[in-house]
Every structure is written in structure tokens, then in C-alpha cells.
Amino acid sequence: MSINDLIAAEADATEQNRDAAIKPGSTVTRGHQRAKTLQVRLNTEELAALTMLADQRGLPVSTLARDLLMAQLAAGQDTTTQALIAKIRAELDDLASRVA
């Protein structure tokens, strides 16, 4: 087995068991500079809508959520924080209503 085959096999095994315990002394890296986590509370319908859209786009839910937030931030750099939050909430509500 080549090193590339071994890496591919380990990557596949990792994806199949995402909740496996990490061995003590291991270092977890994600390959990017994002080091902060944002926790967002959604109701069941909102999460279902976001999940469905992520599945349609072939993306993880967190990637889609980050992309949507970053697009809003880029588009609304001159708006107030309150207006941006209201716009995101309205778009999530609209998305949730289309799924139901």
C-alpha cells in the first residue's frame, strides 16, 4: 500500500466515524486560519431548510452558513449591525417558509 493509499484510507475512515475520540497528545488542524466558532440557535424548520439547501449545493451545513453570512457582510459593509441582523433573519424565515 502506497502512502497516498494509506492517507486516502485514513481520511475515509475518519469521515465514516466523525465522533471518534481523539487520542491524547494528538494535534487537530483544519488547514485554514479560522480559529473562532460562532454558535447560532435555529429552530427545527430553519435548520431543516439550511440543511436541505446545503445538501442541494453539496456543502456541509456550516460551510453554507458561513458563506451566507460572509456574503451578507460583504454586501452590507455600510449598513448597521441591526439592519444586517434583521436582513439575515428575514432571509432565514423566508427560506424556512419555502421548505415547509
N, C-alpha and C positions, 0 to 999 in steps of 0.2 A: 504494500500500500504506500503510495507516494504521500508526501507531506500535504499536498493540495487535497488529496482524497481524505486524509485524516482530518484536516481543517473543515472540509465540507461535511463530513460525518458528525463531527462535534457540533458544528453550527446547527445541523438538522436536529440532533438530539437535544440541544438547548432550546430550540424553538418548540419542540414537542413537549418539553417539561419546563415551562417558564417559571413555575413556582418552586422549583427545586432549591434546596438550601445551598447557600454559597459557603464553600469551605473556608474555615478560619484562616486568615492570612492572605486570602485572595484579594486582588485589586480589581474593581469593576470600572471599566471605562466604556464610554458610549461613542467615542470618536468625534465629538463636537465640543464646542465651548459653552453649551448651555448647562449651567450648574444650578439653576433655581427651578423649583417646582411651584406651579400655581394650582391650587385646589379650587375647583369650581363645582358648585352644587347644582344639579339639574333634576327635574322631576322625571318620572318614568317615560313620559311621552317625549320630552326633549332629548333624553339620552337615546331613545329608540330612533328618533329622527336623525340625530347626529350619526349614530351607528350605521343606519341604513345608507346615508349619504357617503359615509366613509367606505362602506362595502362597495357601493357603486363605483367609487373612484379608485378602489384598490389600495386604500390607505389605512393605516392604523387610526383609530378614533382620535388619539392625542395629537397626531400629526395634522389631521384635518382641522381640529380645534385651534391649534397653534397657527396654521396657515390662515384660517378665517380671522383670527384676532390680529395677526400681523398685517393682513390686507386692510383691515379697518383702521389700524394705527397709521399705516402709510397713507391711506386716503383721507384721514381726518386729522392730520397733524395740526391744523389751525382751529379745530373745534375744541370745545371744553370737554373735560373728562365726563361730566354729567351727560352731555349730548352724545358722546361716544357710547357710554353705557346704555343709554336709552335706545340707541340705534341697534346695538348688538342684541339687547333683549327683544326688541320688536322683530328682528330677523329670526331669532331663535323661536319666538312664538309663532311666526308665520310658517317656518319650517315644520314645527310640531303640528300645526293645524293641517298641513298637507299630507302628513303621514297617517293621521287618524282616520 
